[in-house]
Amino acid sequence: MPIAAEQAGVASPASGYRVQWARFDNTTGLSTSVGGEITVSAPQAQAPAALADNAQQFIEVQVAAIHPQFPSWTTPVTVHFRRVEQGWKMVGLVRMPDEPLIPRADVKRTASCAACARR
């Protein structure tokens, strides 16, 4: 995990982060991209405005760090959030080894987050 490695003093900060947002249907496991992949310089990113009006209860974001000394950091993590009264709550985190950030068509199947509904 890039930030933990930075805080432990064993790695310099990542030069950026690649982020891809999506609507997520927890029942079917399908995600639909919202906007294109973006690159940010800090370990935080603003969700697209289209997700703020999301009628669905779940969103998904894939995040990969960019660092020349740690190519494995380009393997994305997929994070699922569920709408709660105060905004969004993280309910799932999936690490898929050896897969690059997945360019999406309009819809793609992801790892199921059925357990998310129980949180």
N, C-alpha and C positions, 0 to 999 in steps of 0.2 A: 504494500500500500504506500503510494508515494508520499503522502503527507506525514505518515508515521515515520518513514525513513528520514524525511527532512527534519522532523522534530527530534529524532534520536541522534542527529548529526552524522548519519552514515551516507547521506546523499544530498546533493544540492537540489534546490527546488526545480520542479518540472518547468519547462519553458512555456508550456501551455496545456490546455485540456480541450479535447474534441468532445462535443456534446450533441446528441440527437434526441429530440423530444418526440413523444407519441401519445396518442390516446390508447388506453388499454382496456380490453373487454375481458374481465376476470372470468366470465363464464366460458367463453370460447378459447381464450388464450391468444386472441388476435390483437395485434397492435397496428395502429395506423399513424404513419409519420405526420408530424406537424412541422412544417417548414423544413429547411435543409439542415445539414450538419453545420454547426458553428464552431469556431475556435475562440477560446477565451484565455486570458493570461493569468487569471487567478482561479483558485479552486471553488468558484461559485459562478452561477449563471442564472440569468433571469429567464423564467419560462416564457414561451411565446404568449402573446395576448390571447390567441385563439384557445389556449388551454384554460385561461381564467374563466371563460364562459362554458367550460366543459360540462355538459349535462351528465356525462358518465361519472362514476364514482372513483375511477382509477386513472392514473397517468403513469407513463414509463419514461425513463431517461437512461440512455447509454452514455457512459463517460469513460474516456481513455486519456491517460496522461502522455505527454510528449517529453521525452528525455533521451538525448543521444547515448548516454551510458547505460540506459536501462530499457532496451527494446521491448522487454516483456510488459512494460507499463502501457504499451499500446493495446494490449488485450483489454477490451472494455469490461466494465461491470455494468449490470443492468439493475436499476433501482426502480421499485414500484412504490407509488404513493397512493393513499386512499384519502378521499375528501372527508374531512371531519368538520365539526362546527367552527373551529378556529382557523381552518385553512386546509393544509395537507399534512398527513402523517406518513412517514416512511414505514412501509409494512413488508417489504421484501428486498433482498439483495442477492443477485445471482452473479457468480463469476464463471465465465465460460473459457477455460484454458485453450490456448492455441487458436483462437478465432479473432480475426481483425474486427474493427468496428464495422458492423454490418450495414452496407448501403441498402436501404430499404426500397422496395417497390411501395405502392400505396398501402399494402397490407402484408404483414408477415406473421408467422406463428412464432411465439416465444415460449420460454419455459412457463409452465402453468404457475399461476399465483393464486390458486384456489384457497390456499391457507390464509391469504391476505384477508379474505372476507371474514375470517373468524377472529381477527385482531381488533 
